[in-house]
Amino acid sequence: MLRTFGLRLLVNVALVVLVKFVLGISLLGADTFFFLCMISLITTLHDRYQPAYAWRQKVAANLAVARLPMR
């Protein structure tokens, strides 16, 4: 997970540097870096959590079907 976070952060920083050179807008600073860290962390944790969430939803659906009364 740490490698994924680092790679995602590196890509985000590279995109900000690219925008700086293409558009000439100075976005580099502590505030921007903090925002990039938070976005990278949130998206990394979301991607890691998605399979567990899908599995829990599938199990809950199976339990709901198993509890239906038979006629």
C-alpha positions in Angstrom: 0.0 0.0 0.0 2.9 2.4 0.8 4.3 1.8 -2.7 0.9 2.6 -4.3 0.6 5.7 -2.2 4.1 6.9 -3.1 3.6 6.3 -6.8 0.2 8.1 -6.8 1.8 11.0 -4.9 4.6 11.1 -7.4 2.2 11.2 -10.4 0.2 14.0 -8.8 3.2 16.1 -8.1 4.4 15.5 -11.7 1.0 16.7 -12.9 1.3 19.9 -10.8 4.8 20.5 -12.1 3.5 20.0 -15.7 0.7 22.5 -15.2 3.2 24.9 -13.8 5.3 24.7 -17.0 2.4 24.6 -19.5 0.2 27.3 -18.0 2.8 29.3 -16.1 0.8 29.1 -12.9 2.9 28.7 -9.7 1.1 26.0 -7.7 4.1 24.7 -5.9 4.1 25.2 -2.1 3.3 23.6 1.2 -0.5 24.0 0.8 -0.4 22.3 -2.6 1.8 19.4 -1.4 -0.5 18.9 1.7 -3.6 18.7 -0.6 -1.8 16.3 -3.0 -0.9 14.1 0.0 -4.5 14.0 1.3 -5.9 13.3 -2.2 -3.4 10.6 -2.8 -4.1 9.0 0.6 -7.9 9.1 0.3 -7.8 7.6 -3.2 -5.3 4.9 -2.2 -7.4 3.9 0.8 -10.6 3.9 -1.3 -9.1 1.6 -3.9 -7.8 -0.7 -1.1 -11.2 -0.7 0.6 -13.4 -1.3 -2.5 -12.9 -5.1 -2.7 -13.7 -5.6 0.9 -16.8 -3.5 0.6 -18.0 -5.4 -2.5 -17.4 -8.7 -0.7 -19.4 -7.6 2.3 -22.3 -6.4 0.0 -22.3 -9.8 -1.7 -22.3 -11.7 1.6 -25.1 -9.5 2.9 -27.2 -10.1 -0.3 -26.6 -13.9 0.0 -27.7 -13.9 3.6 -30.8 -11.9 2.7 -31.7 -14.4 0.0 -31.0 -17.3 2.4 -33.4 -15.9 5.0 -36.3 -15.5 2.6 -39.2 -17.8 3.7 -39.9 -20.7 1.4 -43.5 -21.2 0.2 
